[in-house]
Amino acid sequence: MLATAMLPAATRSIEGLLAGGAHVAADELQRLRRKLDDAASLAADAEAREGSDASARAWLRALREVLYELGDADADFRRAAAQPQEGRKSFGHWFTLPPNVNGIRYKTLRTSIISLNMKLDGILNKGSELGLLPDSHETQNEISEISGQGVPDDDTVGDIDSEKNKLIDILTDRQSANGVVTILGASGMGKTTLAWKIHDDHRTRNAFNMIVWVSVFSDSDDIGLLSAIVTATGGNPRGGKDRMQLEAILAAMLIGKRFLLVLDGLCGHHIFEHSLDAHWHVFGHGNRILITTQDESVVTKVKPAYIHQVKELTFQDCWSLLWRSAHHDESLHGNNLRNIGIMIIQKCNKIPMAIKIVGAVLRTKEQTKVAWQRVYESKGWSFRDLLDPLTGAIYLGYHDLPARLKQCLIYLSLFPEGSVIRQQFVGQLWVSEGFIEEQDSCNVEKTAVVVVNKQMP
């Protein structure tokens, strides 16, 4: 999956070396750039197959190794070129190659590039043997297609408003014996969306003095969960070495307050048997816990609790969500595309998040049966059978992106789980990394904003 995302950076390395004075290796660098273009054309097909084809995965590994070696050769050359200039105080000299570099440095670079060309020859030949097909990705002008269009903010699908109101009634009922409400459902079914609507509702805000939201990390344990709760309430968990001390810190923070604690993404291994019950003397009467989980073992570990099973969307709800996510006018093309739309929804297993991701892919396509059929038959679905429909839809969205946008999406994985990623901030990071280029007279900052919007389904 990383190979196509790495290719734009590899091309920039070659261009930088050519512009920076690596003339002795210019012919080999030009050859390498042409071979990388050929490899990039095959890489899309290889990535589409890697979910089910071990040979395609091996081919991509070999390509990634070459790209890593190119990065190392580039870094070594620049580092060696900068060494004689270490005494200079100018900041700018780190971004240009000095003209007088020891000839051995050029020879080393040329030797490395020749070796990489030979390796790429073997990789391209192997690609032909595997029957990898050149990329037929339709070039699109992403900026003109989505400029001025935001992703719909309305996540309301199905009967989510009535579900929200029902759960708010339970949470705000002081006489209710259900101190815990658990929202149970598969990944991508809208559990967090429902919890967030409850969190933001004015009745919830009026009923509780404090509302604490904790996104639970997958690798947390019982103590880690309690520490996260302390942090979210404004406390310092470093002062507590064990459960009792953490409970004491939490009790001091919450004394005299009626609060709602939201634990988003809780799993069975986060809690011991009835461990939340053990903390209940800290929480006190009238306080509530709202849990979202796809792990049914949580239900047995948290009692007493009201269990809300997220309902599967009706087909009509799925259909409306697909059109809304695709930014298409259903009244103009709905009848012509209905049959292929049904097939796409079935492939998504009627999972809302999967439908939204596929809708974002369809947003960049023509509103024709042929274009939608291509999406339905795309090899980007290859991970669906190995894992789940949601993962298959995510990979389809990744596979459909141009290489220059794939590197932007992969970059987001560097942020810790549960991070709030602000559009302007991540856009600035992409610009600083050289991922964003001006398009259609848009400066890089404006282009970055549009790219961020494109990445969000």
PyMOL commands that set and color helices and strands:
alter all, ss='L'
color gray80, all
select helices_A, chain A and resi 2-19+23-49+54-85+91-95+103-130+142-146+160-172+191-200+202-207+222-232+237-239+243-254+268-270+275-278+280-283+297-301+315-326+330-347+352-362+369-377+379-386+389-400+403-414+423-433+444-455
alter helices_A, ss='H'
color red, helices_A
select strands_A, chain A and resi 180-184+210-215+259-264+288-293+305-309
alter strands_A, ss='S'
color yellow, strands_A
deselect
rebuild
show_as cartoon
